[in-house]
Amino acid sequence: MAAMECNGPAHTESAPPAAEMPNPSAIKVETRRFTVGWMGRYPGFRIRGAWLEAAGFPAGTRIRIQVSPGRLVIEVDPAPPVRRCPYCRHTGNA
């Protein structure tokens, strides 16, 4: 049986551009402090504020979080997102 080729928009549109990192010399280095609390059944905290965009994390930016004991490192994820075709649920980029 031959595989069907899907021509849905997820396969034909180009991936969105990666977020541009701001000039490192333009970023004011600051320490932000948060308290871990309960978010439903799990411990958690929420990070938000205009400073995120100034630090290179505008809304819609994909991130990756490296986890080690007592430390979280949040970075922009340079890998393009896996796109799914809404018609056939096929994965892959255009």
N, C-alpha and C positions, 0 to 999 in steps of 0.2 A: 504494500500500500504506500503510495507516494505521500510525502509530507506536504501539507498545504502551506502556501506562502501567504503571510498576512501583510497587507499594505496599510494597516491602521496608522494613525498619526504618530503613535509612540515609536514607530519604526522609521518614519520619514522625516520627523522634525529633528533639528540639531539640538544637542544638549545645551542647557543654559550656561552662560559664561561663569567661570569660577569667580568667587569673591576676590576682589583685589585687596591685598594687604596694605594698610596705610604706611606712610613713611615712618620707620621706627624712631627717627629723631623727633617726629611730631607728637609721639605718644607720651603723655605724662605718666610716669610709673607711679602707681598708687597701690596701696593695700586695701582690699575690701574685706570686711569681716561679716560673716553670716553665722547664724545659729542653726544647727540641725534640729529639727523638730519632727513631730509626727504629721505625716500627710496620709491620712487614711490609716491603713494597717502598717505602713512602712516609714522608716525615718527618711527625711528628705529636706531639701531647701530649694528656694526659687531664686534664680539670678535674673534680675531685670534692671533696666535703667538706660538712659541715653549714653552712658559711658561705654556700653557694649559696642555700639556702632562706631564710636571713636576709636575703639581698640581693634576694629577690623571684623566685628561680628554683627553686620546688619541683619535685619529680619530676613529669614529665608536661607541663611548661611548654614550649610551642613557642617557639623562638627564631629570630632572624634574625642573621646575621653580615655586617657590612659589611667588605669587604676592600680595603685600599689598601697600597701599599708600606710595610712595616715597622709596620703597624698593623692590629689586628682590633678591631672594636667589636661586642660581643655585647649584644643587647637582646631583651626580650620581644616576640614577634611578636603584635600585636593582631589580626591578620587571622584569622578562623576557618579551621580546616583544611578542605581539600577532602575531602569525604566520598564514599566510593565505596560503592555498593550491593553487598553481597556476593552478591546473586542475579543482577544483570544487569550489574554493573561500571559502571553509569551514574554520572557524577560530578555533584556539586552538593550544596548544603545543603538541608535540609528546607524 
